[in-house]
Amino acid sequence: MSIWQKFMLMIMAIIPRWIISMPFFQNLIKKQEQVHRKAFENMVLGQSLFQLNDTTTGDDKPLPKGLQRELMPGHIAVILDGSRRWAKKRGLIPIEGYQAGVTTLGAFLSLCRGWNIPIVSLFLFSSENWGRPKEEIDYLLELFEGSLKHYLLRYCNKFGARISVIGDTSAFPNSLQKAMKQIEEDTKDFTQLHLILAMGYSGQSDIVHACQNIAMKVKDGILQPEDITKSLFEEQLQTNVTNVQSPDLLIRTSGEIRISNYYLWQSAYTELYFSDALWPDFGEAEFAKALRSFQQRGRRYGKI
């Protein structure tokens, strides 16, 4: 952060809110956000957020102390929460929190690949996130599109990662929808790592749509009620993009203890881990702590 930016933050902190709401100060705030937004765009276009120079493989990257490779989860789901609060705690604007969060994501994916975790689900944008301020949503969508086009595709090509997007994407800009479809098509044959990106996703809607699809098949005489099974139902869920729909471990950062309408059906027997760390602070030590907790649990699935 520049000296000028720090000075502006100090001024904003001591000026009464009614003065800050005046047009002059609102224009200053907007200019500050534009500076950070441009800096972030340059970062996305000009730096390797996803560690493309990392040459380690799953077999030669050592595990942290206390972890056993044979007990690593096969599917991890993550609710990346706390980037806005991370920025607020530091007197920064939300954009800077997202900037830090993207950098953390790049390091996190590198660890997953190095530790041989083959399926990673990321809750990036929920159906409820549409209630956030329009400028913030617009920025996030631009960030998603830029990341898909400029980094995730290069990451996938280098490391053999496949991308699947789930959720209601119909409300997203056409250019973002096109980028999603393109990266899914370009990476569909890769098998080293599967990234499932939840965008506009709702666990409740996922279940409702599955019920509607099955109901229509019963109505049309394609199915009988007695044909409906757990496996048939799961075929109708959006997570049918993978053969392992249920995560072994779901991690949520930021200290919130809920799963916020994410993977409601799929998490029936998922181990849950709630970290107090805000997402930008969720580094290797915190990740290893979550994995140690997972490996120490006895997964009995209702049995003795």
C-alpha positions as CSV (number, residue, x, y, z in Angstrom):
1,M,0.0,0.0,0.0
2,S,1.4,3.4,-1.0
3,I,1.9,6.3,1.5
4,W,-1.0,8.2,-0.2
5,Q,-3.3,5.2,0.2
6,K,-2.4,4.9,3.9
7,F,-3.0,8.7,4.3
8,M,-6.4,8.4,2.7
9,L,-7.4,5.5,5.0
10,M,-6.4,7.6,8.1
11,I,-8.4,10.6,6.9
12,M,-11.5,8.4,6.2
13,A,-11.2,6.9,9.7
14,I,-11.4,10.2,11.5
15,I,-14.0,12.1,9.3
16,P,-17.6,11.7,10.4
17,R,-19.7,9.5,8.2
18,W,-22.1,12.2,7.1
19,I,-19.1,14.1,5.6
20,I,-17.8,11.0,3.9
21,S,-21.2,10.6,2.3
22,M,-20.8,13.9,0.5
23,P,-20.1,13.6,-3.3
24,F,-16.5,14.9,-3.0
25,F,-15.4,12.2,-0.6
26,Q,-17.4,9.5,-2.5
27,N,-15.5,10.4,-5.6
28,L,-12.2,10.0,-3.7
29,I,-13.2,6.6,-2.5
30,K,-14.3,5.5,-6.0
31,K,-10.9,6.7,-7.4
32,Q,-9.1,4.7,-4.7
33,E,-11.1,1.6,-5.6
34,Q,-10.3,2.1,-9.3
35,V,-6.6,2.3,-8.6
36,H,-6.7,-1.0,-6.7
37,R,-8.9,-2.6,-9.3
38,K,-6.4,-1.7,-12.0
39,A,-3.5,-3.0,-9.9
40,F,-5.4,-6.3,-9.4
41,E,-6.2,-6.7,-13.1
42,N,-2.5,-6.2,-13.9
43,M,-1.6,-8.8,-11.3
44,V,-4.0,-11.3,-12.9
45,L,-2.6,-10.6,-16.3
46,G,1.0,-10.4,-15.4
47,Q,1.9,-12.7,-12.6
48,S,1.8,-16.5,-12.0
49,L,-0.9,-16.8,-9.3
50,F,-1.1,-20.6,-9.8
51,Q,2.6,-21.3,-9.5
52,L,3.1,-22.5,-13.1
53,N,6.8,-22.8,-12.3
54,D,6.2,-25.5,-9.7
55,T,7.8,-28.7,-11.0
56,T,7.1,-31.0,-8.0
57,T,4.9,-34.1,-8.4
58,G,2.6,-35.8,-5.9
59,D,5.2,-38.5,-5.3
60,D,8.2,-36.2,-4.5
61,K,6.5,-33.5,-2.5
62,P,6.9,-34.4,1.2
63,L,3.9,-34.3,3.5
64,P,3.9,-32.2,6.7
65,K,4.7,-34.0,9.9
66,G,1.9,-36.2,11.2
67,L,0.2,-36.8,7.9
68,Q,0.0,-40.1,6.1
69,R,-0.3,-40.3,2.4
70,E,-2.6,-43.4,2.4
71,L,-5.1,-41.5,4.6
72,M,-5.3,-38.3,2.4
73,P,-8.9,-37.4,1.3
74,G,-9.8,-38.2,-2.2
75,H,-12.2,-35.3,-2.5
76,I,-12.0,-32.0,-0.6
77,A,-14.6,-29.2,-0.7
78,V,-13.7,-25.7,0.5
79,I,-15.9,-22.7,1.3
80,L,-13.4,-19.8,0.8
81,D,-14.8,-17.4,3.3
82,G,-13.3,-14.2,4.9
83,S,-11.6,-12.2,2.2
84,R,-13.8,-9.1,2.7
85,R,-13.3,-9.3,6.5
86,W,-9.5,-9.8,6.0
87,A,-9.5,-6.5,4.1
88,K,-11.7,-4.7,6.6
89,K,-9.5,-5.7,9.5
90,R,-6.5,-4.1,7.8
91,G,-8.4,-0.9,6.7
92,L,-8.4,-2.0,3.1
93,I,-11.1,-2.1,0.5
94,P,-12.8,-5.5,-0.4
95,I,-10.9,-5.7,-3.7
96,E,-7.6,-6.0,-1.9
97,G,-9.1,-8.9,0.2
98,Y,-10.0,-10.7,-3.0
99,Q,-6.5,-10.1,-4.4
100,A,-5.0,-11.8,-1.3
101,G,-7.6,-14.6,-1.6
102,V,-6.7,-15.4,-5.2
103,T,-3.0,-15.6,-4.2
104,T,-3.9,-18.0,-1.4
105,L,-6.0,-20.1,-3.8
106,G,-3.0,-20.5,-6.1
107,A,-0.9,-21.8,-3.3
108,F,-3.7,-24.1,-2.0
109,L,-4.1,-25.8,-5.4
110,S,-0.4,-26.3,-5.6
111,L,-0.5,-28.1,-2.2
112,C,-3.5,-30.3,-3.3
113,R,-1.7,-31.3,-6.4
114,G,1.6,-32.0,-4.6
115,W,-0.1,-34.0,-1.8
116,N,-2.1,-36.1,-4.3
117,I,-5.6,-34.9,-3.6
118,P,-7.4,-35.7,-6.9
119,I,-10.7,-33.8,-6.5
120,V,-11.1,-30.3,-5.2
121,S,-14.5,-28.5,-5.0
122,L,-14.5,-24.7,-4.5
123,F,-17.5,-22.7,-3.4
124,L,-16.7,-19.5,-5.3
125,F,-20.1,-17.8,-5.7
126,S,-23.3,-18.8,-4.1
127,S,-26.8,-18.0,-5.3
128,E,-27.1,-15.7,-2.3
129,N,-24.0,-13.7,-3.3
130,W,-26.2,-11.8,-5.8
131,G,-27.3,-9.7,-2.8
132,R,-23.9,-8.0,-2.5
133,P,-23.2,-4.5,-3.9
134,K,-23.3,-4.3,-7.7
135,E,-19.8,-2.9,-8.1
136,E,-18.4,-5.7,-6.0
137,I,-20.3,-8.4,-8.0
138,D,-19.1,-6.9,-11.3
139,Y,-15.6,-6.9,-10.1
140,L,-15.8,-10.5,-8.9
141,L,-17.2,-11.7,-12.2
142,E,-14.5,-9.9,-14.1
143,L,-12.0,-11.6,-11.8
144,F,-13.5,-15.0,-12.4
145,E,-13.4,-14.5,-16.2
146,G,-9.9,-13.3,-16.2
147,S,-8.7,-16.2,-14.0
148,L,-10.4,-18.7,-16.3
149,K,-8.9,-17.3,-19.4
150,H,-5.5,-16.4,-18.3
151,Y,-4.5,-18.7,-15.5
152,L,-6.6,-21.7,-14.8
153,L,-6.4,-22.8,-18.4
154,R,-2.6,-22.5,-18.4
155,Y,-2.5,-24.3,-15.1
156,C,-4.7,-27.1,-16.4
157,N,-2.7,-27.5,-19.5
158,K,0.6,-27.7,-17.6
159,F,-0.6,-30.1,-14.8
160,G,-3.4,-32.1,-16.5
161,A,-6.2,-30.6,-14.5
162,R,-9.9,-30.8,-15.5
163,I,-12.4,-28.0,-14.8
164,S,-16.1,-28.5,-14.2
165,V,-18.5,-25.6,-13.4
166,I,-21.7,-26.3,-11.5
167,G,-24.5,-24.0,-10.5
168,D,-27.0,-21.7,-12.2
169,T,-24.7,-19.7,-14.5
170,S,-27.6,-18.2,-16.6
171,A,-27.4,-14.8,-14.8
172,F,-23.6,-14.4,-15.5
173,P,-22.4,-12.2,-18.4
174,N,-22.3,-14.0,-21.7
175,S,-18.5,-13.7,-21.9
176,L,-18.1,-15.4,-18.6
177,Q,-20.5,-18.2,-19.6
178,K,-18.5,-18.7,-22.8
179,A,-15.2,-18.8,-20.8
180,M,-16.7,-21.5,-18.5
181,K,-17.9,-23.7,-21.4
182,Q,-14.6,-23.2,-23.2
183,I,-12.4,-24.3,-20.3
184,E,-14.7,-27.3,-19.6
185,E,-14.3,-28.4,-23.2
186,D,-10.6,-27.8,-23.3
187,T,-9.8,-29.7,-20.2
188,K,-12.4,-32.5,-20.3
189,D,-9.9,-35.2,-21.0
190,F,-7.4,-34.3,-18.3
191,T,-7.2,-36.7,-15.3
192,Q,-4.5,-35.6,-12.9
193,L,-6.7,-33.2,-10.8
194,H,-10.4,-32.3,-11.0
195,L,-11.5,-28.8,-10.0
196,I,-15.2,-28.4,-9.5
197,L,-16.1,-24.7,-9.4
198,A,-19.5,-23.9,-7.8
199,M,-20.7,-20.7,-9.4
200,G,-24.2,-19.4,-8.6
201,Y,-24.6,-22.7,-6.8
202,S,-27.4,-23.6,-4.2
203,G,-27.5,-27.0,-2.5
204,Q,-31.2,-26.7,-2.0
205,S,-31.8,-25.8,-5.7
206,D,-29.6,-28.7,-6.7
207,I,-31.9,-31.1,-4.8
208,V,-35.1,-29.5,-6.0
209,H,-34.0,-29.7,-9.7
210,A,-33.0,-33.3,-9.2
211,C,-36.5,-34.0,-7.8
212,Q,-38.1,-32.2,-10.7
213,N,-36.1,-34.1,-13.3
214,I,-37.1,-37.4,-11.8
215,A,-40.7,-36.4,-11.4
216,M,-40.9,-35.5,-15.1
217,K,-39.5,-38.9,-16.0
218,V,-42.1,-40.6,-13.8
219,K,-44.8,-38.4,-15.4
220,D,-43.7,-39.4,-18.9
221,G,-43.6,-43.1,-18.0
222,I,-39.8,-43.4,-18.3
223,L,-39.5,-44.3,-14.7
224,Q,-41.7,-46.0,-12.0
225,P,-41.6,-44.7,-8.4
226,E,-40.0,-47.9,-7.3
227,D,-37.2,-47.3,-9.8
228,I,-36.0,-44.3,-7.7
229,T,-32.9,-45.1,-5.8
230,K,-30.1,-43.2,-4.1
231,S,-27.8,-43.7,-7.1
232,L,-30.4,-42.7,-9.6
233,F,-31.1,-39.5,-7.6
234,E,-27.4,-38.7,-7.5
235,E,-27.3,-39.0,-11.3
236,Q,-29.5,-36.0,-11.4
237,L,-27.4,-33.8,-9.1
238,Q,-25.0,-31.2,-10.7
239,T,-22.1,-33.0,-9.0
240,N,-22.6,-35.9,-11.4
241,V,-19.5,-34.5,-13.2
242,T,-17.4,-36.7,-10.9
243,N,-17.7,-40.3,-9.8
244,V,-16.9,-39.2,-6.2
245,Q,-19.7,-36.8,-5.5
246,S,-19.4,-36.8,-1.7
247,P,-16.4,-34.9,-0.3
248,D,-14.4,-36.8,2.3
249,L,-13.6,-33.4,3.9
250,L,-15.3,-30.0,3.8
251,I,-13.3,-27.0,5.0
252,R,-14.8,-23.6,5.8
253,T,-12.6,-20.7,6.8
254,S,-13.3,-17.5,8.7
255,G,-14.7,-19.1,11.9
256,E,-18.2,-19.5,10.6
257,I,-19.7,-22.8,11.7
258,R,-22.2,-23.7,8.9
259,I,-22.1,-24.9,5.3
260,S,-24.3,-22.2,3.9
261,N,-26.4,-24.1,1.3
262,Y,-23.4,-25.9,-0.1
263,Y,-23.4,-29.6,-1.0
264,L,-26.3,-30.4,1.3
265,W,-27.0,-33.9,-0.1
266,Q,-23.4,-34.7,-0.9
267,S,-22.2,-33.9,2.7
268,A,-24.2,-36.5,4.5
269,Y,-21.1,-38.3,5.7
270,T,-18.5,-35.7,5.0
271,E,-16.1,-34.7,7.8
272,L,-16.4,-31.0,8.5
273,Y,-13.6,-28.8,9.6
274,F,-14.1,-25.1,10.5
275,S,-11.0,-22.9,10.6
276,D,-10.8,-19.6,12.4
277,A,-8.4,-18.3,9.8
278,L,-9.7,-15.9,7.2
279,W,-9.3,-17.3,3.7
280,P,-6.3,-15.1,2.7
281,D,-4.5,-16.4,5.9
282,F,-5.3,-20.1,5.2
283,G,-1.8,-21.3,4.3
284,E,0.1,-24.6,4.4
285,A,0.1,-24.8,8.2
286,E,-3.6,-24.3,8.5
287,F,-4.3,-26.8,5.7
288,A,-2.1,-29.4,7.3
289,K,-3.9,-28.9,10.6
290,A,-7.2,-29.6,8.9
291,L,-5.8,-32.7,7.2
292,R,-4.4,-34.0,10.5
293,S,-7.8,-33.5,12.1
294,F,-9.4,-35.5,9.3
295,Q,-6.9,-38.3,9.5
296,Q,-7.4,-38.7,13.2
297,R,-11.2,-39.3,12.9
298,G,-12.8,-42.6,12.8
299,R,-15.2,-42.7,9.8
300,R,-17.7,-45.4,10.7
301,Y,-20.7,-44.4,8.5
302,G,-23.2,-45.3,11.2
303,K,-21.5,-48.6,12.0
304,I,-19.8,-49.6,15.3
